[in-house]
Amino acid sequence: MYRVLVADDEPMSLQMIVKIVNDRCSEYHICDCAVDGRELLEKIRREKPDVVITDIKMPLVSGVRVSEIIHTEMPNVFFIIISGYQSFEYAQRAIRSGAADYILKPITPSGLSEAMEKLSDRIQFAYYSRRNRLLQQICNGSEYDLDEMKAIFPYQSVFLGLIRENGLPRRFSKSVGREIYSDINERYMIYGRDERESLYLIPQVMLGEQTIEGYLQKVVARQRKSLNYQTIIYSDQLISITDLTDVIREMYNTLAHCIIIGRNQIIKIDGKRTAFSSETENQVARIIDETFNDMETIIRERKFETAKKKIKSTLIHWQKQGCPQSWMEYAVRNLNSLCIRYGHVSENSELIDREILLDDAFYNAMSIEELSEMVIDILFQNEKEGNVLKLDSPEFLQDVLDYLTQNIQKQISLSELCHIFGVSQTYLSRLFRKYTGLSFNQKLTELRMEKAKRIINKNHDFYIREVAELVGYQDQFYFSRVFRSYVGKSPSEYADELENDTV
């Protein structure tokens, strides 16, 4: 319930406001009252209410002045100013002070309850925005206000679970993806560094008899896409909200060191930080160097077919042995440096372009075989470019985009698209970035969201589940989160705005 502080120097008026809120406004409760402006300031700072209802003309400090002061100190507090003055000048002053509403006397139960009902949507959205900001701070390891966290997420402890689809988030691309948050009406919190990740903070009361592992497996089953692989990391211990930063950092660290290309995994952590020591990293480096100890000579002597076979067989062998993505990235980027050093880069190639394409390869690959092919294409791209230059045109990419648009309701992977159009994944990824400035996944999501907007534009009375299915999403909740990240509002909020504009 939202907390309300009421201020009026007339006892009868004060009692009436309190009674209306108690009797008619079920989402609110009175936390305190004040009879002058100075007392009101003190109690606002102490009680930290969500709403202040105050008379415009108060002893010692006016209601408008209190609103101005608190608006700078505590911008999340909403003011309703009550006045017996009908002059526009008074209303204008109230609005300039940051007041959310201005009500004329005499106060009526219907008038005040209607104002409170309208205000509840604004308070809910403010809570939602603050919740997302705090969660982003926690996940990024930044300092956050624990008291504010307790106020907007009133659980002392939660279960944590992380779901990652395919490879790690991109690191070199400027457009790394949009952050994902839970919907405004969801009681648990979700944060994703991009569209392929979901970190769940779930209170015990919401799990019931389920385990956190079982719940996450149901989520994966609901939104699983074709051949994509999933990594689940969870703790079966309740985590105090004071320990969130450390445990979330441990989850991200575990993810970075444990993702295996093409393999579904469920990994349990104990809530304590695991050390991935420099000794372990050095051991990995030694194994990689020993494996490719003759690769420099092979590349320098331009024995590219030998190099390709060795790269492919080694990556496949490592994957079977359970070697994580981080190993392979380290090895591949070393190989990329060798190719650059010995001149296997065309004059027009940008070094950063190769890094971005490697990012895309690890991000998109659904199997180790796909990754091997993409890596080889990137490292030795010049050998094939002469055969496909005729496809390097906006017209060709438009054909690809037309196909995506016509089949938007299907689960379409980059691999399938390349098979249809007869080009490599690396080459098509380069075309997407060259002509749209986006990766394949980012452009596909954009097309899906634009199609969803058109569907909603045509029919305001819709089921979110149906729209989600029409644009290729099996999970309506996931669709709603992605829609909000792109449009800035949920599908239902977007439809309501269209309805209001029509009226």
Disulfide bonds with the S-S distance in Angstrom:
none
